[in-house]
Amino acid sequence: MRRLSLLFALALLTMSGGVHAAPPTPVIVELFTSEGCSDCPPADTLLEKLIATPPIAGVQILGLGQHVDYWDRQGWKDQFSSVAWTSRQQIYQARFATESIYTPQMVVDGRAEFVGSDANAARKAIERTMALPHGVVQVTIGDDRKAPSLAPQRQSLAPQPESLPLQIAVSASDLPKLGRGDRADIIVAIVESGLRTDVKRGENRGRTLSHAPVVRSLAVIGQVAGDGATSGSARADIRLAAGWQRDHLAVVAFVQELRGRTILAAASVPLKNARP
């Protein structure tokens, strides 16, 4: 009878909303891509699908599309390309001991790399990273007129004047312990969704390409010390370029091991309706 009473009570709690599902775990999926690469559009499509419909329950995919610059010499200059993203990919080359850098390449939580259009490999990598512990990141955004305070990422965002920089505060807690002698970077990326390009030359000549969220900027704004530290915080002022569509922007913050490159925690805040 006691067991039946307990089951009945749990059923009542569920029906009344007393039992809530845990929030999804954010997982960073990086895509190294280029408008000049004919193999890359399917990878962009895959990343968009992973974001819209995660392959397993309980996960939130945060996509970071990074357009490398080494394709720019092959007939088409990718307007989103940067040597910074090529350099970041080279760091992963050393981490994974691959023969060379290539496109399209996906990296999941800094733990696994594979050909960016391989949906099966993506699902398996996401399943593996979800089985491992993740910390919690909270993000708050303000402007020059009001200093931000640390608060949960679900906090609503006030309109931001275009002339002022975003004041971004990041707080990380419950982080998995760092490897011995390692540290972790607190990183903030600005990503823009809904971008399309009519490609005039190169391997994708004549095609209109739709991009997964494109990294517009990425900066290390602080560090978590080693020696067993499981929390940290940082603040930074980040300006947005005039040509970026603010209603399509999001701030993605994450904590990444400096040597091991594992991403320990992440969060994302959209900048919808950011114009005054």
Buried (B, 14 or more C-beta within 10 A) or exposed (E): EEEEEEEEEEEEEEEEEEEEEEEEBBBBBBBBBBBBBEBBBBBBBBBBBBBEEBBEEEBBBBBBBBBBBBBBEBBBBBEBBBEBBBEBBEEBBEBBEEEEBBBBBBBBBBBBBBBBBBBEBBBBBBEEBBEEEBBBBBBBBBBEEEEBEEEEBEBEBEEBEEEBBBBBBBBBEEBBEBBEEBBBBBBBBBBBBEBEBEBEEBBBEEBEBEBBBBBBBBBEBBBBEBEEBBBBBBBBEBEBEEEBEBBBBBBBBBBBBBEBBBBBBBBBBBBEEBEE
